[in-house]
Amino acid sequence: MAEGRQQARRREEDLVSPVCFFKARTYGQLWMTIIIVAVHKEPQLLRRYYKHSLCHLQSAIEDWNRTDVQFVLQFGDIIDGCNAELKMSETALGRVLEEFKKLKAPVHHIWGNHEFYNFSRDYLVDSALYTKYLQEQTFLSNSYRDQSSTGDDASEFYYAYQFCPVSKFRFVILDAYDISILGRDTSTKKYQESLKLLREKNQNENLNSPSGLVERQFVQFNGGFSQEQLDWLDEVLTYADKNQERVVIMGHIPIHPNSTSDVALAWNYKDALSVIHSHHSVVCYLAGHLHFGGYCLDSYGVHHVTLDGIIETPPESHAFGIIHVYHDRMVLEGRGRILDRVMHYKGYQTFHR
């Protein structure tokens, strides 16, 4: 009995999943960003450090508050899916959000698969994890439509927006679970279409298994982008092209096969790449989802960075870094498990440690 109670207490202590951050500040021509990243729950044979992840967050926030921080970006999977089974989702989320309240800067939240294991889209829209109010309003008022004004309820719409922390540099957050069976009511059109697509591509009894699949990204814990969202992205990038902006795109799931495992790709990653490669403004795509990270420079000069996670990082180490943004390059100064990397914009050489 005593051992059982101890195991239960340990399980409750481990409810908070690691989290992912992006932090920025500007100094004249130099723009510095600090990142700390973690990803979703992995197989049991891999060691995870849930409690230490929260400690990493606390120490990072203390450090960030001592600097002139402009914003923080949370890459998704803010709590683990096991909370839903234990009826502890709101409690676990509350613990993490209490830490976020200590930040002096605004936080941009991305939604990952573990958000949808715990909550519906309707819930998330009414929660602190919905940060679309931070989007760039000037862009929207010029000539392009706001994709959330379609009249659809939260179960059908996609959660994507863009913002400009400094002049001529735009960030775009994508919804990598727009096409997915996670988080949507089974009666919705998108759920039904997503389930049909998933079953066409994956005949396994366990839809989270890639066994025998030709396109191994078609598993339940991944998702994709609707044509409506890709059309919206195309409009944003067209605007950025015309205004000679640099663009960094972010989503929970990687979109280039050379930057991740073949089972940790967006379902229709090729469609997303097609849109991105048709615009010269995009310089980088940042993602989480995969705990051991990855990187590639594609043939169009776009850097794809899958950031290492603190979930597999022991307490004596870390997994975050500082990104310095210049007119011709971004420099990632890694800490702990994250490598140093210089990412030149198109036409420049890239190298890493």
N, C-alpha and C positions, 0 to 999 in steps of 0.2 A: 504493500500500500504506500509506504513512504517513498519507495523508488518511483512509483507511478505518479505521485504528487510532484516529485522533483522533476520528472520528465515533462509533466504538464506545465510547470512553472517555466522551465527552459523554453518550451514551445511558445509560451506567451511572450517571453522576453525577446524571441527571435521574429516577432511578427513584422517588424519594420524592415522593408526591403531597402537596399541601397538606392541612392538617387544620383542624378546626373545634373551637372551645372555648367553654365557658361557665364563668364563675368567680364564686363568691359569697362574701360575708362579711356578718356582721351587726353593727350598732351600735345597740343598744337598739331604738328604733322604726324605724330606717332599715336597710334591707337593700340592700347594694350588690353588683352582679354585673358582672363584666368578661367581654366576649365577643370572640372572634376567630374568623373563619369563612372556610372555603374550600370549594370544591365540585369536582365530578367533571370529568374530562377533557372538553374542548370541541373543536370542529372546529379543524383546523390553521391556519386563517386568523386565529384569535384568538391573541394572544400570551400565553404562560403563563410563570410564573416559579417553576419547581420548586425550584431550589436556594435562591432567595431566600425561598421559603415556609418552608423549614426554618430559615433564619436568623431569620425573623419569629417562629417558634415558640420558638427559643432565647432571643431577647430578651424575649419575653412571659413565659416561665417565670421568667427572672431577676427581672422586675418583680413577678410574682405572688408569688414566694417572699418578697419584702420586705414583703408585706401579710398580714393575717390572713385567709387564704383558706379557705373552707369546702368548695368542690368545684369541679371543672372538668367541663364537658360537651363531648365530642367528637362532632360531628354526622355523621360517616361519611366514606367515601372517604379513608381515612387514607393509603393508597398508591394509585398509579395502576394501571389494568388491564394496562398494557404489561408489568408485572413478570411476569405469568403466562407470556406468550409467551417471555420471556427467562429463565425458570426462576429468577427472582430474588425471588419473592414473600416468602419468609421473611427473606431478607437485608434487603430494603427495609423490611419491617415492623419488624425488629429495630433498624434505625437510628432509626426514629421512637420506638419504645418506650424506647430508651435515653435519649432526651430527656425522655420522660414520667417516668422514674424519678427525675429531678431535682426533680420537684414534691413539695412537702410535703403536698399535699391529695389526696384521692381523686379519681379520674377516672371519669365515667360515659361509656361508649362506645355510640354508635348505629351501626347497620350500614347502609351504603349500597350502591349497585350495584357499586362498585369493590371492596368487600370480597368480594363474591360472584364477581367476575371472577377473583380470586386464590385464594379458599378456599371449601371447602364449609361448610355449617352445622355438620357434625360437628366440623370442625377449629376453627371459631370458638368453639364451646362449650367447648373445652378450651384456649383461648388467653387471653391477657391482655385481649382485646377483649370478653370475656364478663364483665360487671360486675353481673349481676343479684343477686349476693350483697349488694349495697348497698341493696336494696329495703327499704321500710318494713315491719318485721315486726309491729308493733303492729296495723296495719290488717289484715294477713293473719290474725292470731290472733283477731280479733273475730268476724267472721261470714262473711267472703267467701273464696272459694276461691282457691288459688294456681293460676294457669292452667298452670304447667309440671308439675303433678302428675297429668297425664292418662295417663302411662305411654307416650306416644309417644316415639320416638327423636328425635334432634336434627334429622333430615331432615324431620320432619313438624311439629314444634312451632313456636310463634311466640315471638319474643324481645321481650317487653314487660314493664315493671315500673313501679312508682311509689315515690316517696320524699318525705319532709317535711324540708327543711333547717331550717325554723323552724315554730313553732306556727301553725296556720291557713293555711298556704301549702303546697300540694302540687304536685309535678312528676310528670308521666306521660310515659314514653317509649314510643312505639309502634313496631311493626315494619311498615314500609311495603312490605316485600318478603315478607310472609307469604303472599300470593297472587302467585306469580312463578315463572318458569322458571329464575331465577338461584339458584345455590347449592344446589339440591335435586337429589337423585338422580332420574334419569329413571324409575325404577321406583315412586316414591312417588305416592300418591294426589293430593297437592297439586300436584305437578309436572304430572301428566296433566290435572287439572282446569284448571290455569293455562294450559297450552298450548292446550287446547281453547277456552278463553275468548279467548285472544289471537288465535288463528287465525280465530275467528268475527268478531272486530272488525277484524282487520288481514289483508287478503289479499295484501299485498305480499310479494315474494320475500325482501326484506330486512326482517325484523321490527323493526328499529330505525328504519325509515323511516315517517313519518306521511303520506307522499304520498297524496292522495286520500281520507283518512280523515275521517269526520264527527266521530268522537270521537278527537281527535288524541293523547290521552294513552295510547292503547293501542299502545304500542311496548315493545320488549323491555327497554329500560333503565329502565322504570318498573315499578311493582308495586302491590299493593293490600292490603286488610285482610280477613281471613276473618271470617265471621259470629261465630265463637267469640271472636275477639279483640275485636270490636265489642261483644259481650255483656259481656265482661270490663270493657271501658272503661265501659260503662253502669253496671256495679256500682260501680266506683271513683267515678264522678261522683255516683251516688246517695248514697254514703257522704259525699262532700265536701259535697253540698247539705245533708244533714241536720246536718252538723257546722259549717256556716257557714264553709267554707274557700274560699280562692281557688285556682284550678287553672291551671297553665301546662302545655300539652301540646306535646310535641316529637316530630318524626319527620323522617326524611331528606327525604321528598318533600312539597312543599306540597299543601294540600287545598282552597284557594280559588282559582278561576280569575282573580280580580282581583289576586292577589298573586304571580302567576308567569306564565310562558309557557304556552300551551295544550298544549305537548308536554312539559311538566315538571310534570304533575299526577298524583296517585295515581289508579289505574284507577277505583276506586269512591269517589272523593272525596265524592260526594253522600251516600253511606251514612255516611261518617265525620261529615260536617257535620250530618246528621240526628240522630245521637246527641249530638253536642256541643250543638246548639241546643235539645235537650230538657232541658238542665240550666243553671241560673243560675250555677253556680260557676265555669265556664270564662271566663277573661279574655283568654287569648292562646294562639296556636299559633305555634311557632317551627320553621323548616325551613331546610334548606340546598339542595343539588342544583342550583340555578340560580346561575351565577356572578355575574350582575349584580343580583341581589336584587329585592325587591319588597315592597309593603305594601298592605293595605286594612283598613278597619274595616267588618265586615259588618253586615247589617241587624239582627242579634241582639246587637250590641255587642261582638263578639269581634274582637280585633286579630290579624291574620295578618301575620307578619313573615318574609319570606324574606331571609336575611342575605347581604350581599355577601361575595364570597370573595377571599382573598389570592392565589388562583391567577392572577388578572388584575391584581394590584396590583404596580406597579413597586417596586424596592428602596427608593426614596426616600420611598415612601408607606406606608400601612398600611390595614387593614380590620378594626378591632375597636372596641369601645366599652365603656362602663360603664352598667349598668342599676341605677338606684336604685329600690327598691321601697318604696312608702308604703302607708298603709291605703286610699287612694282612687285610686292611680295608680302606674304604672311609668314612669320617665324614662330614656330611652336617650340617653346622652351619647356621640355618635359620634366616632370617630377616623378620619382618612383618608377612605376612600370611604363609610363608614357615616354616614348623616345623624342629626342630633339628632331625637328624637321624644318627645313626651309622650303616654302611653297611659293615659287615664282608664278606670276600670272602668265598667261599664254605667251609663248615666245621666249621664256626664260628657262634656264636649267634648274632642276630640282634635285636636292640631295638630302640625305638624312644620316644620323649617327649610326 
